[in-house]
Amino acid sequence: MIDLRLLREDPDRVRASQRARGEDVALVDALLSADERRRSSGVRFDELRSEQKALGKLIPRATPEERAELLQKAEQLKTDVKAAEAEQNEADETAKQLLLQLGNIVHTDVPVGGEEDFVVLETHGTIRDFAAEGFEPKDHLELGEALGAIDVERGAKVSGSRFYYLTGVGALLELALVNAAIAQATEAGFIPMLTPALVRPRAMEGTGFLGQAAENVYHLENDDLYLVGTSEVPLAAYHMDEIIDADKLPLRYAGFSPCFRREAGTYGKDTRGIFRVHQFDKVEMFSYVAPEDAENEHKRLLDWEKQWLTGLELPFQVIDVATGDLGASASRKFDCEAWIPTQGKYRELTSASNCNSFQARRLSVRMRDEQGGKKTVQPLATLNGTLCAVPRTIVAILENHQLADGSVRVPEMLRPYLGGREVLEPIAK
């Protein structure tokens, strides 16, 4: 959530952010009104409680004649205090619920617009000219089936559409990718983590996934638990309700977990193969930093993602995601999109988001610092960055590194994790 002081001091900035996101601007005024009511009801409650306490001290010293009148007044004050407390609690809850609906303030440099209004910041690698090489590229599913690596028919038979099996070299390729990603993250100073796939509502709400993203979340009603769509959720909640000493920052974690997404609203999109699926594995980077370090950390996360994709020898571009395509928690997001030959376009493989103090405020994760000899406690900043979303990375590797005979060259970076194998070859039928 945003800082309410910012809302009071600069409501126009918050309105502009909402407008840029394509969200309801009227929410800002509703929240301002609720905040004023919350503060005034709090003042009223405090005044009545103070009067009640003062009266309580007078009653024992009062004469019998005075006491009867004071006791009557005390009864009325008791009723008034109770009513004021109820009004304060109601105003608090109203303000809280409105605040939870408000997205993070977008960074001033973020391009304004919808999904297609991103800005390309960088382009890396060379797109292969398959025509010059004398053959038409196959898509990842045709390649994966020939390699004995992907089985979507049995995935659909067992679980429904957008489910799949990785078999043989497909399973080995996933394990190689995960191990290589964790190795890179560990070398960069991240602490590897295996995180829960089920979380309580507060963890999901605290990371901003029960607002605009709620339709894509799986909920187990009987247990009131949510299946995570990314290990960002349990990693963000890892230090929930904790105060971290500033000298221990940055804290960096690399989480590996299964991820579950309903993919609501994507009917008819990417239905072939394993590009858009309901369940997949992912290695996610997550950072806790001081607020003033957040922008530099954002660039570092992006650099680690670029290092990863360069190591996989994939052509890719870096985009600055437009305001209307940001998640509620992100103030700015950079995506790395790899070239997919059979689609003839770049598609998202990784993303890096700066959430500044938005998630930390919701999850009550704070840092303790010392300024001018005085200790202060304030929300810190959180950032997240995908290092390897496995299925999409497999899609990009198979299509970009395919050979004319249907085999696939293994990027050098992955070979040590595949027993030195240099090529994945079709299996005999």
HELIX and SHEET records of a PDB file:
HELIX    1   1 LEU A    4  GLU A    9  1                                   6    
HELIX    2   2 PRO A   11  ARG A   21  1                                  11    
HELIX    3   3 ALA A   26  LEU A   58  1                                  33    
HELIX    4   4 ILE A   59  ARG A   61  5                                   3    
HELIX    5   5 PRO A   64  GLN A  101  1                                  38    
HELIX    6   6 PHE A  130  GLU A  133  1                                   4    
HELIX    7   7 HIS A  140  ALA A  146  1                                   7    
HELIX    8   8 VAL A  152  SER A  159  1                                   8    
HELIX    9   9 VAL A  169  GLU A  187  1                                  19    
HELIX   10  10 PRO A  201  GLY A  206  1                                   6    
HELIX   11  11 ALA A  214  ASN A  216  5                                   3    
HELIX   12  12 GLU A  232  ALA A  237  1                                   6    
HELIX   13  13 ALA A  246  LYS A  248  5                                   3    
HELIX   14  14 PRO A  291  ASP A  293  5                                   3    
HELIX   15  15 ALA A  294  GLY A  311  1                                  18    
HELIX   16  16 THR A  323  ASP A  325  5                                   3    
HELIX   17  17 PHE A  358  LEU A  363  1                                   6    
HELIX   18  18 VAL A  390  ASN A  400  1                                  11    
HELIX   19  19 GLU A  412  LEU A  418  5                                   7    
SHEET    1   A 8 VAL A 119  HIS A 124  0                                        
SHEET    2   A 8 PHE A 316  ASP A 320 -1                                        
SHEET    3   A 8 ARG A 332  ILE A 340 -1                                        
SHEET    4   A 8 LYS A 345  ASN A 354 -1                                        
SHEET    5   A 8 ALA A 381  ALA A 389 -1                                        
SHEET    6   A 8 GLN A 279  VAL A 289 -1                                        
SHEET    7   A 8 LEU A 251  PHE A 260 -1                                        
SHEET    8   A 8 ILE A 191  LEU A 194  1                                        
SHEET    1   B 2 ILE A 150  ASP A 151  0                                        
SHEET    2   B 2 TYR A 165  LEU A 166 -1                                        
SHEET    1   C 3 LEU A 198  VAL A 199  0                                        
SHEET    2   C 3 LEU A 225  LEU A 227 -1                                        
SHEET    3   C 3 TYR A 218  LEU A 220 -1                                        
SHEET    1   D 3 ILE A 243  ASP A 245  0                                        
SHEET    2   D 3 ARG A 366  GLN A 371  1                                        
SHEET    3   D 3 LYS A 374  PRO A 379 -1                                        
SHEET    1   E 2 VAL A 408  ARG A 409  0                                        
SHEET    2   E 2 VAL A 423  LEU A 424 -1                                        
END                                                                             
